[in-house]
Amino acid sequence: MGKIEVKSEFAYVLAIIILSFSVNVMEIADFGMSMIVLPAYIISQKISTISFGQAEYIIQGVLFIIFCIVMKEFKKSYLMSFVTGILYGIILDLWKNVLFRNIVITNIIIRILFYMIGMFLSAFAIALFYQTYLYPQVYDFFVKGIAEKYHLQIKRVKTIFDLSFLLLAFMLSVLLFQQLIGIGIGTVIMALFNGTMIDIFKNKLNHRIDFKPY
């Protein structure tokens, strides 16, 4: 059976929509947020005037500077990753304000279901980003860029990156709240297995779909 052709631009838009949706789903599940979004989430919880999406701009802006330092170069095209981050932040807030406002789930089974949906959708969305020529948000662009430049496995770089953000989130949480905010068993599971899930989805997409730009 031949591969299905999908336009890269469509995959890019779909990835942003799915990823922002999955973050909101995992927040509702309340088993712990993804370590990647935790620093922005913690900042938005501490400073009421900054939304979750806006906090993402701040974190990704700082990470973008670090990326350019590690890569030892700056290209104007790199800014596309920050633009993606802005689009992601806008849609993240849109999902939260329109569909997920004031939703609280107490049923443990439904919470587990929401967590699993959010975890798998998040990995799938990031795998989609890797199939397009358009730059993903800074988090994923950082992982992809470092892996390619230094000839490392994306799965390994992603796992190290995730664990580093988990440590950063822990320090921010203790510093700003003197307790754990947004960190739970679900966060640990994501840190350990998210890279592997992304790699699995990426291989499945490569096997079944031919991504081509308009």
PEDA-V445281 format. One record per pair of residues at least 6 apart in sequence whose C-alpha atoms are under 7 Angstrom apart, sorted by sequence separation. I is the first residue (numbers start at 1). GAP is how many residues later the second one is. If there is no record, write none. Layout:
i:I gap:GAP
i:I gap:GAP
This chain:
i:27 gap:6
i:44 gap:6
i:68 gap:6
i:105 gap:6
i:135 gap:6
i:147 gap:6
i:173 gap:6
i:174 gap:6
i:26 gap:7
i:44 gap:7
i:129 gap:7
i:147 gap:7
i:173 gap:7
i:44 gap:8
i:173 gap:8
i:144 gap:10
i:147 gap:10
i:170 gap:10
i:41 gap:11
i:44 gap:11
i:143 gap:11
i:40 gap:12
i:43 gap:12
i:143 gap:14
i:40 gap:15
i:143 gap:15
i:40 gap:16
i:40 gap:19
i:57 gap:28
i:163 gap:28
i:57 gap:29
i:162 gap:29
i:159 gap:32
i:56 gap:33
i:159 gap:33
i:54 gap:35
i:53 gap:36
i:159 gap:36
i:53 gap:37
i:158 gap:37
i:53 gap:39
i:53 gap:40
i:155 gap:40
i:52 gap:41
i:155 gap:41
i:155 gap:44
i:84 gap:52
i:85 gap:52
i:84 gap:53
i:85 gap:53
i:81 gap:54
i:80 gap:55
i:81 gap:55
i:82 gap:55
i:81 gap:56
i:82 gap:56
i:81 gap:57
i:81 gap:60
i:20 gap:68
i:20 gap:71
i:21 gap:71
i:123 gap:71
i:127 gap:71
i:16 gap:72
i:20 gap:72
i:24 gap:72
i:126 gap:72
i:17 gap:74
i:21 gap:74
i:64 gap:74
i:123 gap:74
i:124 gap:74
i:127 gap:74
i:67 gap:75
i:123 gap:75
i:127 gap:75
i:28 gap:76
i:28 gap:77
i:124 gap:77
i:60 gap:78
i:60 gap:79
i:131 gap:80
i:29 gap:82
i:29 gap:83
i:29 gap:85
i:29 gap:86
i:26 gap:88
i:25 gap:89
i:26 gap:89
i:25 gap:90
i:26 gap:92
i:25 gap:93
i:23 gap:95
i:22 gap:96
i:22 gap:99
i:22 gap:100
i:19 gap:102
i:18 gap:103
i:19 gap:103
i:19 gap:106
i:18 gap:107
i:15 gap:110
i:15 gap:111
i:15 gap:113
i:15 gap:114
i:11 gap:117
i:12 gap:117
i:12 gap:120
i:11 gap:121
i:12 gap:122
i:8 gap:124
i:36 gap:126
i:35 gap:127
i:36 gap:129
i:39 gap:129
i:35 gap:130
i:39 gap:130
i:35 gap:131
i:38 gap:131
i:42 gap:131
i:39 gap:133
i:42 gap:139
i:38 gap:144
i:33 gap:149
i:32 gap:150
i:33 gap:150
i:32 gap:151
i:32 gap:152
i:35 gap:152
i:31 gap:153
i:32 gap:153
i:33 gap:153
i:34 gap:153
i:31 gap:154
i:32 gap:154
i:33 gap:154
i:31 gap:155
i:32 gap:155
i:34 gap:156
i:35 gap:156
i:6 gap:203
i:8 gap:203
i:4 gap:204
i:5 gap:204
i:6 gap:204
i:7 gap:204
i:8 gap:204
i:9 gap:204
i:3 gap:205
i:4 gap:205
i:5 gap:205
i:6 gap:205
i:7 gap:205
i:8 gap:205
i:3 gap:206
i:4 gap:206
i:5 gap:206
i:6 gap:206
i:7 gap:206
i:3 gap:207
i:5 gap:207
i:7 gap:207
